[in-house]
């Protein structure tokens, strides 16, 4: 039995999309059905891996700020 690889499946789904299409996929997934969350996680992982340390820290700061609002 072959093992399902979520990262590879998500990558194959989005790899040929334009920037506009990728933006639409992300916007449509935000606040949507929780089934979209793993896909968003894979996309975030791609961004994280290609981001320099300063940008990663900025993302962490944004997340921390969001979690500690009001």
N, CA, C and O of each residue as an XYZ file, in Angstrom:
280
protein
N       0.852     -1.184      0.000
C       0.000      0.000      0.000
C       0.895      1.244      0.000
O       1.799      1.357      0.828
N       0.648      2.166     -0.917
C       1.464      3.374     -0.975
C       0.997      4.383      0.065
O      -0.173      4.419      0.446
N       1.939      5.195      0.511
C       1.659      6.186      1.543
C       1.244      7.494      0.882
O       1.897      7.950     -0.057
N       0.168      8.098      1.365
C      -0.312      9.377      0.851
C       0.564     10.484      1.413
O       0.768     10.559      2.625
N       1.079     11.339      0.549
C       1.923     12.441      0.984
C       1.171     13.744      0.727
O       1.055     14.190     -0.415
N       0.664     14.348      1.798
C      -0.134     15.566      1.703
C       0.654     16.702      1.077
O       0.132     17.433      0.235
N       1.913     16.857      1.483
C       2.732     17.937      0.930
C       2.832     17.829     -0.601
O       2.665     18.816     -1.317
N       3.103     16.637     -1.071
C       3.232     16.434     -2.518
C       1.905     16.678     -3.222
O       1.872     17.285     -4.292
N       0.821     16.213     -2.631
C      -0.495     16.391     -3.248
C      -0.851     17.869     -3.353
O      -1.313     18.315     -4.403
N      -0.644     18.636     -2.288
C      -0.944     20.065     -2.304
C      -0.049     20.765     -3.321
O      -0.515     21.610     -4.085
N       1.228     20.416     -3.332
C       2.168     21.023     -4.269
C       1.726     20.775     -5.709
O       1.767     21.690     -6.531
N       1.311     19.565     -6.021
C       0.872     19.242     -7.381
C      -0.378     20.041     -7.756
O      -0.528     20.459     -8.904
N      -1.263     20.248     -6.799
C      -2.499     20.986     -7.072
C      -2.210     22.443     -7.413
O      -2.861     23.014     -8.288
N      -1.247     23.044     -6.734
C      -1.027     24.488     -6.893
C       0.160     24.872     -7.768
O       0.306     26.049     -8.100
N       1.000     23.940     -8.148
C       2.263     24.297     -8.802
C       2.097     25.031    -10.123
O       2.959     25.840    -10.466
N       1.060     24.798    -10.861
C       0.895     25.456    -12.157
C      -0.064     26.646    -12.104
O      -0.476     27.158    -13.145
N      -0.415     27.081    -10.914
C      -1.340     28.211    -10.753
C      -0.591     29.534    -10.904
O       0.589     29.638    -10.570
N      -1.296     30.534    -11.410
C      -0.725     31.881    -11.504
C      -0.747     32.509    -10.112
O      -1.367     31.974     -9.193
N      -0.065     33.649     -9.960
C      -0.096     34.351     -8.675
C      -1.520     34.737     -8.313
O      -1.915     34.647     -7.151
N      -2.285     35.163     -9.297
C      -3.683     35.538     -9.066
C      -4.489     34.340     -8.569
O      -5.274     34.459     -7.628
N      -4.291     33.200     -9.199
C      -5.002     31.986     -8.794
C      -4.594     31.540     -7.403
O      -5.435     31.109     -6.614
N      -3.286     31.642     -7.093
C      -2.826     31.275     -5.750
C      -3.468     32.182     -4.706
O      -3.903     31.711     -3.655
N      -3.528     33.478     -4.990
C      -4.171     34.403     -4.071
C      -5.628     34.051     -3.853
O      -6.124     34.111     -2.728
N      -6.314     33.686     -4.916
C      -7.722     33.305     -4.820
C      -7.894     32.039     -3.979
O      -8.810     31.950     -3.162
N      -7.011     31.065     -4.182
C      -7.062     29.831     -3.396
C      -6.907     30.146     -1.912
O      -7.648     29.624     -1.079
N      -5.946     30.998     -1.588
C      -5.706     31.354     -0.183
C      -6.895     32.107      0.380
O      -7.383     31.775      1.461
N      -7.374     33.127     -0.346
C      -8.523     33.909      0.143
C      -9.752     33.031      0.352
O     -10.472     33.187      1.338
N      -9.990     32.107     -0.576
C     -11.148     31.224     -0.468
C     -11.015     30.234      0.689
O     -12.019     29.762      1.221
N      -9.787     29.922      1.075
C      -9.547     28.958      2.143
C      -9.623     29.575      3.535
O      -9.926     28.884      4.508
N      -9.347     30.876      3.630
C      -9.359     31.562      4.927
C     -10.787     31.619      5.452
O     -11.707     31.970      4.713
N     -10.977     31.278      6.714
C     -12.281     31.267      7.374
C     -13.277     30.355      6.675
O     -14.487     30.556      6.782
N     -12.788     29.381      5.979
C     -13.617     28.427      5.254
C     -13.680     27.127      6.056
O     -13.339     27.092      7.239
N     -14.111     26.091      5.406
C     -14.174     24.769      6.011
C     -12.799     24.367      6.545
O     -11.783     24.628      5.900
N     -12.762     23.746      7.697
C     -11.484     23.355      8.315
C     -10.698     22.361      7.467
O      -9.511     22.147      7.718
N     -11.323     21.760      6.485
C     -10.605     20.839      5.603
C      -9.503     21.563      4.829
O      -8.555     20.931      4.363
N      -9.624     22.892      4.688
C      -8.626     23.666      3.958
C      -7.376     23.931      4.790
O      -6.334     24.274      4.231
N      -7.452     23.783      6.099
C      -6.330     24.132      6.973
C      -5.041     23.364      6.680
O      -3.973     23.976      6.669
N      -5.095     22.064      6.444
C      -3.831     21.377      6.122
C      -3.168     21.940      4.863
O      -1.944     22.063      4.809
N      -3.964     22.278      3.860
C      -3.408     22.855      2.641
C      -2.762     24.202      2.900
O      -1.691     24.496      2.368
N      -3.412     25.026      3.720
C      -2.829     26.313      4.082
C      -1.535     26.112      4.851
O      -0.586     26.880      4.695
N      -1.498     25.084      5.678
C      -0.276     24.778      6.424
C       0.872     24.418      5.499
O       2.009     24.831      5.726
N       0.580     23.651      4.460
C       1.611     23.276      3.486
C       2.101     24.523      2.752
O       3.302     24.684      2.537
N       1.173     25.410      2.365
C       1.567     26.636      1.678
C       2.397     27.525      2.596
O       3.381     28.121      2.159
N       2.006     27.618      3.868
C       2.782     28.408      4.820
C       4.184     27.824      4.990
O       5.162     28.565      5.082
N       4.277     26.514      5.032
C       5.581     25.864      5.166
C       6.491     26.240      3.990
O       7.687     26.465      4.178
N       5.929     26.307      2.784
C       6.717     26.701      1.608
C       7.241     28.125      1.775
O       8.409     28.403      1.507
N       6.363     29.020      2.220
C       6.761     30.413      2.440
C       7.841     30.487      3.510
O       8.846     31.177      3.337
N       7.637     29.783      4.605
C       8.577     29.808      5.736
C       9.966     29.359      5.297
O      10.965     30.005      5.616
N      10.022     28.255      4.569
C      11.314     27.699      4.164
C      12.083     28.628      3.232
O      13.314     28.610      3.215
N      11.369     29.438      2.459
C      12.025     30.339      1.511
C      12.202     31.747      2.058
O      12.614     32.648      1.329
N      11.896     31.943      3.326
C      11.998     33.282      3.919
C      13.282     33.410      4.735
O      13.665     32.484      5.450
N      13.945     34.563      4.624
C      15.121     34.792      5.469
C      14.703     34.925      6.933
O      13.528     35.133      7.235
N      15.657     34.807      7.820
C      15.369     34.823      9.264
C      14.599     36.064      9.686
O      13.700     35.971     10.522
N      14.928     37.220      9.131
C      14.238     38.455      9.513
C      12.754     38.399      9.136
O      11.898     38.854      9.894
N      12.463     37.846      7.977
C      11.066     37.729      7.548
C      10.324     36.699      8.408
O       9.161     36.898      8.757
N      11.005     35.595      8.746
C      10.404     34.601      9.637
C      10.059     35.243     10.982
O       8.983     35.007     11.531
N      10.984     36.058     11.511
C      10.727     36.716     12.795
C       9.547     37.670     12.686
O       8.754     37.789     13.620
N       9.426     38.349     11.549
C       8.296     39.245     11.320
C       6.981     38.463     11.320
O       5.989     38.906     11.898
N       6.980     37.305     10.671
C       5.784     36.466     10.655
C       5.425     35.991     12.064
O       4.255     35.986     12.446
N       6.431     35.598     12.822
C       6.200     35.166     14.202
C       5.643     36.330     15.023
O       4.725     36.147     15.824
N       6.197     37.521     14.824
C       5.706     38.702     15.531
C       4.256     39.006     15.196
O       3.471     39.346     16.081
N       3.891     38.884     13.906
C       2.497     39.098     13.505
C       1.586     38.076     14.162
O       0.511     38.421     14.651
N       2.010     36.826     14.174
C       1.201     35.784     14.801
C       1.057     36.035     16.292
O      -0.040     35.928     16.840
N       2.144     36.365     16.940
C       2.119     36.637     18.384
C       1.188     37.810     18.675
O       0.380     37.754     19.602
N       1.302     38.864     17.884
C       0.427     40.014     18.066
C      -1.034     39.662     17.890
O      -1.888     40.129     18.642
N      -1.320     38.839     16.899
C      -2.710     38.419     16.653
C      -3.250     37.599     17.831
O      -4.402     37.760     18.234
N      -2.420     36.739     18.365
C      -2.857     35.874     19.466
C      -3.048     36.639     20.776
O      -3.761     36.176     21.666
N      -2.415     37.803     20.895
C      -2.472     38.558     22.147
C      -3.195     39.882     22.001
O      -2.927     40.817     22.756
N      -4.114     39.980     21.038
C      -4.928     41.191     20.872
C      -5.891     41.325     22.028
O      -6.382     40.341     22.581
N      -6.148     42.586     22.381
C      -7.152     42.993     23.346
C      -7.511     42.015     24.337
O      -8.356     42.283     25.192
